[in-house]
């Protein structure tokens, strides 16, 4: 008998207990202005296998580049069905799916505009701390001058850019927790 903790036991199989009330796959109601889209993908572990009990959390600005948060000077409480936050558990195949709108550009450090992006947090067994990353859009609008994306080596940037899906308005983006032979491009994660 081994008493050593394995990676799958560091947090336990109970990640979802107490968090289900926050689950929502829709970040914006149908009447919210902006380009509607679906962001979907798969959460993959270091062996390239789906993580079937993870949580994916999104934070984003609205189409005008404003957050639904009191710290944003343009925030209006109760405004028009835009939440800007979503959280879903991965399914039995490690997949996740959100419906939202394309965010506008937000100001970064020194007021420099950032490319449209969605902030992503990943929670899963074996992770003692959430992983934070971003997803950018395949149209490339603003990507070349985004101050955060510019800090990522050029060869690693594609891990942060969604791909156009087979259906109009659907973007595909997989999150790879650790590089493997089947998925050599680990997603870039940020220390926040």
C-alpha positions as CSV (number, residue, x, y, z in Angstrom):
1,X,0.0,0.0,0.0
2,X,1.3,3.4,-0.9
3,X,0.5,6.5,1.2
4,X,2.0,8.9,-1.3
5,X,-0.4,11.5,-2.8
6,X,-0.9,11.1,-6.5
7,X,-1.7,14.0,-8.9
8,X,-5.4,12.9,-9.1
9,X,-5.7,13.0,-5.3
10,X,-4.3,16.4,-4.4
11,X,-7.7,18.0,-4.3
12,X,-10.0,15.1,-4.5
13,X,-12.9,14.2,-6.7
14,X,-15.2,16.9,-5.2
15,X,-14.3,20.0,-7.1
16,X,-17.8,20.8,-8.1
17,X,-19.4,20.6,-4.7
18,X,-20.6,24.1,-3.6
19,X,-19.9,25.7,-7.0
20,X,-22.8,24.6,-9.1
21,X,-24.9,27.6,-8.3
22,X,-22.4,29.7,-10.3
23,X,-22.7,27.6,-13.5
24,X,-23.9,29.5,-16.5
25,X,-23.0,28.9,-20.1
26,X,-24.6,32.1,-21.4
27,X,-22.6,35.3,-20.8
28,X,-25.1,37.6,-22.6
29,X,-28.9,37.4,-23.0
30,X,-30.2,37.3,-26.6
31,X,-31.0,41.1,-26.7
32,X,-27.5,42.2,-25.8
33,X,-25.9,44.1,-28.7
34,X,-22.8,42.6,-30.2
35,X,-21.6,39.8,-32.5
36,X,-23.0,36.5,-31.1
37,X,-20.7,33.6,-30.9
38,X,-20.2,30.2,-29.4
39,X,-16.8,29.3,-27.8
40,X,-16.3,25.6,-27.4
41,X,-13.4,23.2,-26.9
42,X,-11.9,20.4,-24.9
43,X,-9.8,20.4,-21.7
44,X,-6.9,18.0,-22.2
45,X,-4.4,16.7,-19.6
46,X,-0.7,15.9,-20.0
47,X,-1.5,12.6,-21.7
48,X,-3.7,14.3,-24.2
49,X,-6.8,12.8,-22.6
50,X,-9.9,14.7,-21.8
51,X,-10.3,16.1,-18.3
52,X,-13.9,15.1,-17.5
53,X,-14.3,16.9,-14.1
54,X,-12.8,20.4,-14.7
55,X,-14.4,23.8,-14.5
56,X,-13.9,26.5,-17.1
57,X,-14.6,30.1,-16.1
58,X,-14.8,33.1,-18.5
59,X,-14.6,36.8,-17.8
60,X,-15.0,39.4,-20.6
61,X,-16.0,42.9,-21.6
62,X,-19.1,43.8,-23.6
63,X,-19.0,44.8,-27.3
64,X,-18.1,48.4,-26.2
65,X,-15.2,47.2,-24.1
66,X,-16.8,47.6,-20.7
67,X,-17.0,45.1,-17.9
68,X,-20.1,44.3,-15.9
69,X,-18.3,45.2,-12.7
70,X,-18.5,48.1,-10.3
71,X,-14.8,48.9,-10.8
72,X,-15.4,49.7,-14.5
73,X,-16.3,53.5,-14.7
74,X,-18.9,52.7,-17.4
75,X,-20.6,50.0,-15.3
76,X,-24.4,50.5,-14.9
77,X,-25.9,48.1,-12.4
78,X,-28.6,45.8,-13.8
79,X,-27.9,46.9,-17.4
80,X,-29.4,44.9,-20.3
81,X,-28.6,41.2,-19.5
82,X,-24.9,41.3,-20.0
83,X,-23.1,39.2,-17.3
84,X,-19.6,39.0,-18.7
85,X,-19.1,35.9,-16.6
86,X,-19.7,32.3,-17.3
87,X,-18.7,29.0,-15.7
88,X,-19.3,25.4,-16.9
89,X,-18.1,22.0,-15.9
90,X,-16.5,19.9,-18.6
91,X,-18.6,17.0,-19.7
92,X,-17.8,13.3,-20.0
93,X,-15.6,14.0,-23.1
94,X,-13.8,17.0,-21.4
95,X,-15.8,19.4,-23.6
96,X,-17.1,22.9,-22.7
97,X,-19.4,25.3,-24.5
98,X,-20.3,29.0,-23.9
99,X,-22.5,31.4,-25.8
100,X,-21.6,35.0,-25.6
101,X,-20.8,38.1,-27.7
102,X,-17.4,39.2,-29.1
103,X,-15.9,41.7,-26.6
104,X,-14.6,45.1,-27.5
105,X,-11.2,46.4,-26.9
106,X,-10.4,47.4,-23.3
107,X,-7.7,49.7,-22.0
108,X,-4.6,48.0,-20.7
109,X,-1.6,49.5,-18.8
110,X,-1.1,53.2,-19.6
111,X,-4.4,53.2,-21.5
112,X,-3.0,51.2,-24.3
113,X,-5.8,49.2,-26.0
114,X,-5.8,45.5,-25.8
115,X,-7.1,43.2,-28.5
116,X,-10.6,41.7,-28.0
117,X,-10.1,38.7,-25.7
118,X,-11.8,36.6,-23.1
119,X,-10.1,35.8,-19.8
120,X,-10.2,32.1,-18.8
121,X,-9.6,30.4,-15.5
122,X,-9.2,26.6,-15.4
123,X,-10.0,24.5,-12.3
124,X,-9.4,20.8,-12.1
125,X,-8.3,18.0,-9.8
126,X,-4.5,18.0,-9.4
127,X,-4.3,21.8,-9.7
128,X,-3.7,23.4,-6.3
129,X,-4.3,26.8,-7.9
130,X,-6.4,27.8,-10.9
131,X,-4.7,28.4,-14.2
132,X,-5.3,31.7,-15.9
133,X,-5.1,32.3,-19.6
134,X,-6.8,34.2,-22.4
135,X,-8.4,33.4,-25.7
136,X,-8.1,35.8,-28.7
137,X,-10.1,35.8,-31.9
138,X,-9.0,34.4,-35.3
139,X,-9.8,37.6,-37.2
140,X,-6.7,39.0,-35.7
141,X,-8.2,42.5,-35.0
142,X,-5.8,44.1,-32.6
143,X,-3.8,41.0,-32.0
144,X,-0.6,42.4,-33.5
145,X,-0.4,45.3,-31.0
146,X,-1.9,43.6,-27.9
147,X,0.5,44.3,-25.0
148,X,-0.1,40.9,-23.3
149,X,0.0,38.8,-26.5
150,X,3.2,40.6,-27.4
151,X,4.9,39.1,-24.3
152,X,4.2,35.6,-25.5
153,X,6.9,34.1,-27.9
154,X,5.5,34.1,-31.4
155,X,5.6,30.3,-31.7
156,X,3.4,29.9,-28.6
157,X,0.8,32.5,-29.5
158,X,-1.4,30.1,-31.6
159,X,-2.3,28.3,-28.3
160,X,-4.2,31.5,-27.3
161,X,-6.1,32.0,-30.6
162,X,-9.4,30.3,-31.3
163,X,-10.1,28.7,-34.6
164,X,-13.2,29.2,-36.8
165,X,-15.5,26.2,-36.3
166,X,-17.4,24.3,-39.0
167,X,-20.5,26.3,-38.3
168,X,-20.8,30.1,-38.7
169,X,-20.4,31.9,-35.3
170,X,-18.7,28.9,-33.6
171,X,-15.1,29.2,-32.4
172,X,-13.0,26.1,-31.4
173,X,-10.4,26.4,-28.7
174,X,-8.8,23.6,-26.8
175,X,-7.0,24.0,-23.5
176,X,-3.9,21.8,-23.2
177,X,-2.7,21.6,-19.6
178,X,0.6,20.0,-20.4
179,X,2.4,19.2,-23.6
180,X,2.4,15.6,-24.8
181,X,3.2,13.6,-27.9
182,X,-0.4,13.9,-29.1
183,X,-0.7,17.6,-28.2
184,X,2.7,19.2,-28.2
185,X,1.5,22.7,-27.9
186,X,0.6,23.4,-24.2
187,X,-1.7,26.4,-23.7
188,X,0.1,29.5,-22.5
189,X,-0.9,30.3,-18.9
190,X,-0.2,33.5,-17.0
191,X,0.7,34.3,-13.4
192,X,-1.8,36.8,-12.0
